[in-house]
Amino acid sequence: MTRHVIGKLDEFPDETRRVVDIDGVEIAVFNVGGAFHAMRNACPHKGASLCTLPPTGMMLESAPDVYEWGRDGEVVRCPWHGYEFNLSDGKSVIAPKLKLRARVYNIDIEGEEVALYV
């Protein structure tokens, strides 16, 4: 993996998302509550931008007639067809065992630099 400095820490305020280009590949960088995540900015289904919408949550399993919302800021949703992926590992929310998953990248804060490993 190659280390790429993508900016200074203050360029990625809390609760923001932004796309960076690494050698022609768009990568969506998310700062969710101070935790950084990086994901290829293309839905593996049909290629829509995954950085269009902010990370969200989802309805959790619950008893009948009970509606419980959770996992806030952990799910990225495709704007075209609604496919949902875990921000942390890129797995499909609805079918985690499927091969349909978004590519994720390691990202680190080193001093004041935000570095991406591709």
MARBA-3410 file (N, C-alpha, C, O; in Angstrom, 1 decimal):
118
0.8,-1.2,0.0,0.0,0.0,0.0,0.9,1.2,0.0,1.9,1.3,0.6 ~ 0.4,2.2,-0.7,1.1,3.5,-0.8,0.4,4.5,0.0,-0.8,4.7,0.0 ~ 1.2,5.3,0.8,0.7,6.4,1.6,0.5,7.6,0.8,1.4,8.1,0.1 ~ -0.7,8.2,0.9,-1.0,9.5,0.2,-1.6,10.5,1.2,-2.6,10.2,1.8 ~ -0.9,11.6,1.3,-1.4,12.7,2.2,-2.5,13.4,1.4,-2.2,13.9,0.3
-3.7,13.5,2.0,-4.8,14.0,1.3,-5.2,15.4,1.8,-6.1,16.0,1.3 ~ -4.5,15.9,2.9,-4.8,17.2,3.4,-4.5,17.3,4.8,-4.0,16.4,5.5 ~ -4.8,18.5,5.4,-4.6,18.8,6.8,-5.8,18.4,7.6,-6.9,18.5,7.0 ~ -5.7,18.1,8.8,-6.8,17.7,9.7,-7.9,18.8,9.7,-9.1,18.4,9.7 ~ -7.5,20.1,9.7,-8.5,21.1,9.8,-9.3,21.3,8.5,-10.3,22.0,8.4
-8.9,20.6,7.4,-9.6,20.6,6.1,-10.8,19.6,6.1,-11.6,19.5,5.2 ~ -10.9,18.8,7.2,-11.9,17.8,7.3,-12.7,17.9,8.6,-12.5,17.1,9.5 ~ -13.5,19.0,8.7,-14.2,19.2,9.9,-15.2,18.0,10.2,-15.5,17.2,9.4 ~ -15.5,18.0,11.5,-16.4,16.9,12.0,-17.8,16.9,11.2,-18.3,18.0,10.8 ~ -18.3,15.7,10.9,-19.5,15.5,10.2,-19.5,16.0,8.7,-20.5,16.5,8.2
-18.3,15.9,8.1,-18.2,16.3,6.7,-17.8,15.1,5.8,-17.3,14.1,6.4 ~ -17.9,15.2,4.6,-17.5,14.2,3.6,-16.9,15.0,2.4,-17.3,16.1,2.1 ~ -16.0,14.3,1.8,-15.4,15.0,0.6,-14.7,13.9,-0.3,-14.3,12.8,0.2 ~ -14.6,14.2,-1.5,-14.0,13.2,-2.5,-12.6,13.7,-2.8,-12.4,14.8,-3.1 ~ -11.7,12.7,-2.8,-10.3,13.0,-3.2,-10.0,12.0,-4.4,-10.6,10.9,-4.5
-9.1,12.4,-5.2,-8.7,11.6,-6.4,-7.3,11.1,-6.2,-6.4,11.9,-6.0 ~ -7.2,9.8,-6.2,-5.8,9.2,-6.0,-5.6,8.4,-7.3,-6.2,7.3,-7.5 ~ -4.7,8.9,-8.1,-4.4,8.2,-9.4,-5.6,7.8,-10.2,-5.7,6.7,-10.8 ~ -6.5,8.8,-10.3,-7.7,8.6,-11.2,-8.9,7.8,-10.5,-9.9,7.6,-11.1 ~ -8.7,7.5,-9.2,-9.8,6.8,-8.5,-10.3,7.7,-7.5,-9.6,8.3,-6.7
-11.7,7.9,-7.5,-12.3,8.8,-6.6,-12.6,8.0,-5.3,-13.1,6.9,-5.3 ~ -12.1,8.6,-4.2,-12.3,8.0,-2.9,-13.1,9.0,-2.0,-12.7,10.2,-1.9 ~ -14.2,8.6,-1.4,-15.0,9.4,-0.5,-14.4,9.3,0.9,-14.1,8.2,1.4 ~ -14.1,10.4,1.5,-13.5,10.5,2.9,-14.6,11.1,3.8,-15.1,12.2,3.5 ~ -14.9,10.4,4.9,-15.9,10.8,5.8,-15.3,11.0,7.2,-14.5,10.2,7.6
-15.7,12.1,7.8,-15.4,12.4,9.2,-16.7,12.3,10.0,-17.5,13.2,9.9 ~ -16.9,11.2,10.7,-18.1,11.0,11.5,-17.8,11.0,12.9,-17.2,10.0,13.5 ~ -18.1,12.1,13.6,-17.8,12.1,15.0,-16.4,12.0,15.4,-16.0,11.6,16.5 ~ -15.5,12.5,14.5,-14.1,12.4,14.7,-13.4,11.2,14.2,-12.2,11.0,14.3 ~ -14.2,10.2,13.8,-13.7,9.0,13.2,-13.6,9.1,11.7,-14.7,9.4,11.1
-12.5,8.8,11.1,-12.3,8.9,9.7,-12.5,7.6,9.0,-12.1,6.5,9.5 ~ -13.2,7.6,7.8,-13.5,6.5,7.0,-13.2,6.9,5.6,-13.4,8.0,5.2 ~ -12.7,5.9,4.8,-12.5,6.1,3.3,-13.1,5.0,2.6,-12.9,3.8,2.9 ~ -13.8,5.3,1.5,-14.5,4.3,0.7,-14.5,4.7,-0.8,-14.6,5.9,-1.1 ~ -14.3,3.8,-1.7,-14.3,4.1,-3.1,-15.7,4.8,-3.4,-16.7,4.3,-2.9
-15.6,5.9,-4.1,-16.8,6.7,-4.4,-17.6,6.2,-5.5,-18.0,6.9,-6.4 ~ -17.9,4.9,-5.5,-18.7,4.2,-6.6,-19.4,3.1,-6.0,-18.8,2.1,-5.5 ~ -20.7,3.1,-6.1,-21.5,1.9,-5.7,-21.2,0.7,-6.5,-21.1,0.8,-7.7 ~ -20.9,-0.4,-5.9,-20.5,-1.6,-6.7,-21.7,-2.1,-7.5,-21.5,-3.0,-8.4 ~ -22.9,-1.7,-7.3,-24.1,-2.1,-8.1,-24.1,-1.5,-9.5,-24.0,-2.2,-10.5
-24.1,-0.1,-9.6,-24.2,0.6,-10.9,-23.3,1.8,-10.9,-23.3,2.5,-11.9 ~ -22.4,2.0,-9.9,-21.4,3.1,-10.0,-21.8,4.4,-9.5,-21.0,5.4,-9.7 ~ -23.0,4.6,-8.9,-23.3,5.9,-8.4,-22.4,6.4,-7.3,-21.8,5.6,-6.6 ~ -22.3,7.7,-7.1,-21.4,8.3,-6.1,-22.0,8.0,-4.7,-23.1,8.2,-4.4 ~ -21.1,7.4,-3.8,-21.5,7.1,-2.5,-21.3,8.3,-1.5,-21.6,8.2,-0.3
-20.7,9.4,-2.0,-20.5,10.5,-1.2,-21.6,11.6,-1.3,-21.5,12.6,-0.7 ~ -22.6,11.3,-2.1,-23.7,12.2,-2.4,-24.5,12.5,-1.1,-24.8,13.7,-0.8 ~ -24.8,11.5,-0.4,-25.6,11.6,0.8,-24.7,11.4,2.1,-23.7,10.7,2.0 ~ -25.1,12.1,3.2,-24.3,11.9,4.4,-24.5,10.5,5.0,-25.6,9.9,4.7 ~ -23.6,10.0,5.7,-23.8,8.7,6.4,-25.1,8.8,7.3,-25.4,9.9,7.8
-25.8,7.7,7.4,-27.1,7.7,8.1,-27.1,6.5,9.0,-26.1,5.8,9.2 ~ -28.3,6.2,9.5,-28.5,5.0,10.3,-29.5,4.1,9.6,-29.7,4.2,8.4 ~ -30.2,3.3,10.4,-31.2,2.4,9.8,-32.1,1.9,10.9,-31.9,2.1,12.1 ~ -33.2,1.3,10.5,-34.1,0.7,11.4,-33.5,-0.6,11.9,-32.9,-1.4,11.1 ~ -33.6,-0.9,13.2,-33.0,-2.1,13.8,-34.1,-3.1,14.0,-35.3,-2.9,14.0
-33.6,-4.4,14.1,-34.5,-5.5,14.4,-35.2,-5.2,15.7,-34.5,-4.8,16.7 ~ -36.5,-5.4,15.7,-37.2,-5.2,17.0,-38.5,-6.0,17.0,-38.8,-6.7,16.0 ~ -39.2,-5.9,18.1,-40.5,-6.6,18.2,-41.5,-6.0,17.3,-41.3,-4.9,16.8 ~ -42.5,-6.8,17.0,-43.6,-6.3,16.1,-44.2,-5.0,16.7,-44.3,-4.8,17.9 ~ -44.5,-4.1,15.8,-45.0,-2.7,16.1,-44.1,-1.9,16.9,-44.5,-0.9,17.5
-42.8,-2.2,17.0,-41.8,-1.4,17.7,-40.8,-1.0,16.6,-40.3,-1.8,15.9 ~ -40.6,0.3,16.5,-39.7,0.9,15.5,-38.5,1.5,16.2,-38.7,2.5,16.9 ~ -37.4,1.0,16.0,-36.2,1.5,16.7,-35.1,1.8,15.6,-34.7,1.0,14.8 ~ -34.6,3.1,15.7,-33.6,3.6,14.8,-32.3,3.5,15.5,-32.2,3.7,16.7 ~ -31.2,3.1,14.7,-29.9,3.0,15.3,-28.8,3.0,14.3,-29.1,3.3,13.1
-27.6,2.8,14.7,-26.4,2.8,13.9,-26.2,4.1,13.2,-25.7,4.2,12.1 ~ -26.6,5.2,13.8,-26.5,6.5,13.2,-25.1,6.8,12.8,-24.1,6.6,13.6 ~ -24.9,7.3,11.6,-23.6,7.6,11.0,-22.7,6.5,10.6,-21.5,6.6,10.3 ~ -23.3,5.3,10.6,-22.5,4.1,10.2,-22.8,3.5,8.9,-22.2,2.5,8.4 ~ -23.8,4.0,8.2,-24.3,3.4,7.0,-24.3,4.5,5.8,-24.7,5.6,6.0
-23.7,4.0,4.7,-23.7,4.9,3.5,-24.7,4.3,2.5,-24.8,3.1,2.3 ~ -25.6,5.2,2.0,-26.7,4.7,1.1,-26.5,5.2,-0.3,-26.2,6.4,-0.5 ~ -26.6,4.4,-1.3,-26.5,4.7,-2.7,-27.7,5.6,-3.1,-28.9,5.2,-2.8 ~ -27.5,6.7,-3.7,-28.7,7.6,-4.0,-29.5,7.1,-5.2,-30.6,7.5,-5.4 ~ -29.0,6.1,-6.0,-29.8,5.6,-7.1,-30.8,4.5,-6.8,-31.9,4.6,-7.1
-30.3,3.5,-6.1,-31.2,2.3,-5.8,-31.3,2.0,-4.4,-32.0,1.0,-4.0 ~ -30.7,2.8,-3.5,-30.9,2.6,-2.1,-30.0,1.5,-1.4,-30.2,1.1,-0.3 ~ -29.1,0.9,-2.2,-28.2,-0.1,-1.6,-27.4,0.6,-0.4,-27.0,1.8,-0.5 ~ -27.3,-0.2,0.7,-26.7,0.4,1.9,-25.4,-0.4,2.2,-25.4,-1.7,2.1 ~ -24.4,0.3,2.6,-23.1,-0.3,3.0,-22.6,0.2,4.3,-22.8,1.4,4.7
-22.0,-0.7,5.1,-21.3,-0.3,6.3,-20.1,0.6,6.0,-19.3,0.2,5.2 ~ -20.1,1.7,6.7,-19.0,2.6,6.4,-17.7,2.0,6.8,-16.6,2.3,6.2 ~ -17.7,1.2,7.9,-16.4,0.7,8.4,-15.8,-0.4,7.6,-14.5,-0.5,7.4 ~ -16.6,-1.3,7.0,-16.0,-2.4,6.2,-16.5,-2.6,4.8,-16.0,-3.4,4.1 ~ -17.5,-1.7,4.4,-18.0,-1.8,3.0,-19.0,-2.9,2.7,-19.5,-3.0,1.6
-19.3,-3.7,3.7,-20.2,-4.8,3.5,-21.6,-4.3,3.3,-22.0,-3.3,3.9 ~ -22.4,-5.1,2.5,-23.8,-4.8,2.3,-24.5,-4.9,3.7,-24.3,-5.9,4.4 ~ -25.4,-3.9,4.0,-26.1,-4.0,5.2,-27.2,-5.1,5.2,-27.3,-5.8,6.2 ~ -27.9,-5.2,4.1,-29.0,-6.2,4.0,-28.5,-7.6,3.8,-29.1,-8.6,4.3 ~ -27.3,-7.8,3.2,-26.8,-9.1,2.9,-25.3,-9.1,3.0,-24.6,-9.1,2.0
-24.8,-9.1,4.2,-23.3,-9.0,4.5,-22.5,-10.1,3.9,-21.3,-10.0,3.7 ~ -23.1,-11.3,3.6,-22.4,-12.4,3.1,-22.2,-12.4,1.5,-21.4,-13.1,1.0 ~ -22.9,-11.4,0.9,-22.8,-11.3,-0.6,-21.5,-10.7,-0.9,-20.8,-10.0,-0.1 ~ -21.1,-10.9,-2.1,-19.8,-10.3,-2.6,-20.0,-8.8,-3.0,-19.0,-8.2,-3.2 ~ -21.2,-8.4,-3.0,-21.4,-7.0,-3.3,-21.0,-6.1,-2.1,-21.8,-6.1,-1.1
-19.9,-5.5,-2.2,-19.4,-4.6,-1.2,-18.6,-3.4,-1.7,-18.0,-3.5,-2.8 ~ -18.7,-2.3,-1.0,-17.9,-1.2,-1.4,-16.5,-1.3,-0.9,-16.2,-1.8,0.2 ~ -15.6,-0.9,-1.7,-14.1,-0.9,-1.4,-13.8,0.1,-0.3,-14.1,1.3,-0.5 ~ -13.2,-0.3,0.8,-12.8,0.6,1.8,-11.2,0.7,1.9,-10.6,-0.2,1.4 ~ -10.7,1.8,2.4,-9.3,2.1,2.5,-8.9,2.4,3.9,-9.7,3.0,4.6
-7.7,2.2,4.2,-7.2,2.6,5.5,-6.9,4.1,5.5,-6.4,4.6,4.5 ~ -7.2,4.7,6.6,-7.0,6.2,6.7,-6.5,6.4,8.1,-7.0,5.9,9.1 ~ -5.5,7.3,8.2,-4.9,7.6,9.5,-4.6,9.1,9.6,-4.4,9.8,8.6 ~ -4.6,9.6,10.9,-4.2,10.9,11.2,-2.8,10.8,11.7,-2.6,10.2,12.7 ~ -1.9,11.5,11.1,-0.5,11.5,11.5,-0.1,12.9,11.8,0.2,13.7,10.8
-0.1,13.3,13.0,0.2,14.7,13.4,-1.0,15.6,12.9,-2.1,15.3,13.3 ~ -0.8,16.5,12.0,-1.9,17.3,11.4,-2.2,16.9,10.0,-3.1,17.5,9.4 ~ -1.6,15.8,9.6,-1.9,15.3,8.2,-2.9,14.1,8.2,-2.9,13.3,9.1 ~ -3.8,14.1,7.2,-4.7,13.0,7.0,-4.1,12.2,5.8,-3.9,12.7,4.7 ~ -3.8,10.9,6.1,-3.2,10.1,5.1,-4.0,8.9,4.8,-4.7,8.3,5.6
-4.1,8.6,3.5,-4.9,7.5,2.9,-3.9,6.5,2.4,-2.9,6.8,1.8 ~ -4.2,5.2,2.6,-3.3,4.1,2.1,-4.1,3.3,1.0,-5.1,2.7,1.2 ~ -3.5,3.4,-0.2,-4.1,2.8,-1.4,-3.2,1.8,-2.0,-3.5,1.1,-3.0
END
